[in-house]
C-alpha cells in the first residue's frame, strides 16, 4: 500500500496538505536553510521511493506542509481516504459494468426481488464503505510503516519461485479463513446484528456485492490483510490481489452462472447461499464447504438459460427460501415488489 500512497501523495495529497497545513517555510533548499534551528531539526523527512521498480519524484509541495509524508497522522488520514474512495470507485465501476453487460435483468421479476432493491443496495454499500475504511486504515498504516512482511524486489523475498507461488498461497490461505469467519457470522447470536443486512438481498444484483454492515464487511476482509503479516507478499502483487478481491466480490453476485464447476465457488454457488442461507460459505472454492458439510450444489436449472428464470424453478426457490427465512430470521421484514411478476415460460 506504500506504492499507492506514494502515487496519491505525488499527484494529490502533497498539494492538499500544503494548503490545509502549510509549513512556515517552503522547499528543502535555501528557504529551509534560513529557518530557525529548532523547527529545522523537527523536519527530517527525506524521500525514499516505495519501490525500486516504480517511483515518482516529489515536487516542492512535498515539503510545504507541517505534516511531512512520514507523519503518522497524515498517513492514517491519507490511507483512510484512499481506502474509502478507491473502494467506492471500484465498487461503482465494476458493479455498473457487470449490471449493464452481464447481469440477467429478468431477475428483477423474481418473487424475492425487493422493491427499490438496487437503490437500497447502493445506499447500503455507500454507507458501509467509509465504515469499513475506518477499520482497514490502521492495518494499511502498519503495512506502510514496515510492520508487515511485504517485500519489493525478488532479492528481498524468498526467491523467484515465490513470486509465482504467492498467488495460489494467498487464495488458499484466505479461502480457509473466510470460510470460518463467514460461517461464524451465521451464528444466531451474530447473524441478526451483523450479517443480516447482506442477506436482505435474496435475489442479489452486482450492487449487492459490497452492501454489508461495515463490521461484517471488514471481518470478511481480515484474512486478506492478515496474510502479509504472516507470510511474505510482493508489494505489486498485493495491489493486484486487492483489486482482484473487489472484482471477484462483484462477480459472485452477477447472476450469470458460468462456472458449473465443483471446485470454483462462483456466482451459482453464491446464489445458493443467498437463497438458502446456510450453505456455500466459501469465497473462492468449495473445498471447505465440502469438508465442513455445508456445500450445496447449484440447481441444474441455473445453468440452463431457458429454465433458470422459469416458473417451476422460481416456485421451488420461493418455497424453500420462505421456510429457511422463517427458521433463521423469524418474521420476514423485507418489502417485495407489489403484484404478480411473470417469469419466463419454461421451454
C-alpha positions, 0 to 999 in steps of 0.5 A: 500500500506504500506504492499507492500512497506514494502515487496519491501523495505525488499527484494529490495529497502533497498539494492538499496538505500544503494548503490545509497545513502549510509549513512556515517555510517552503522547499528543502533548499535555501528557504529551509536553510534560513529557518530557525534551528529548532523547527529545522531539526523537527523536519527530517523527512527525506524521500525514499521511493516505495519501490525500486521498480516504480517511483515518482519524484516529489515536487516542492509541495512535498515539503510545504506542509507541517505534516511531512509524508512520514507523519503518522497522522497524515498517513492514517488520514491519507490511507483512510481516504484512499481506502474509502474512495478507491473502494467506492470507485471500484465498487461503482465501476465494476458493479455498473459494468457487470449490471449493464453487460452481464447481469440477467435483468429478468431477475428483477421479476423474481418473487424475492426481488425487493422493491427499490432493491438496487437503490437500497443496495447502493445506499447500503454499500455507500454507507458501509464503505467509509465504515469499513475504511475506518477499520482497514486504515490502521492495518494499511498504516502498519503495512506502510510503516514496515510492520508487515512482511511485504517485500519489493524486489525478488532479492528481498523475498524468498526467491523467484519461485515465490513470486509465482507461488504467492498467488495460489498461497494467498487464495488458499490461505484466505479461502480457509479463513473466510470460510470460518469467519463467514460461517461464524457470522451465521451464528444466531447470536451474530447473524441478526446484528451483523450479517443480516443486512447482506442477506436482505438481498435474496435475489442479489444484483452486482450492487449487492456485492459490497452492501454489508454492515461495515463490521461484517464487511471488514471481518470478511476482509481480515484474512486478506490483510492478515496474510502479509503479516504472516507470510511474505507478499510482493508489494505489486502483487498485493495491489493486484490481489486487492483489486482482484478481491473487489472484482471477484466480490462483484462477480459472485453476485452477477447472476450469470452462472458460468462456472458449473464447476465443483471446485470454483465457488462462483456466482451459482454457488453464491446464489445458493447461499443467498437463497438458502442461507446456510450453505456455500460459505466459501469465497473462492472454492468449495473445498471447505464447504465440502469438508465442513458439510455445508456445500450445496450444489447449484440447481441444474436449472441455473445453468440452463438459460431457458429454465433458470428464470422459469416458473417451476424453478422460481416456485421451488426457490420461493418455497424453500427460501420462505421456510429457511427465512422463517427458521433463521430470521423469524418474521420476514421484514423485507418489502417485495415488489407489489403484484404478480411478476411473470417469469419466463415460460419454461421451454 
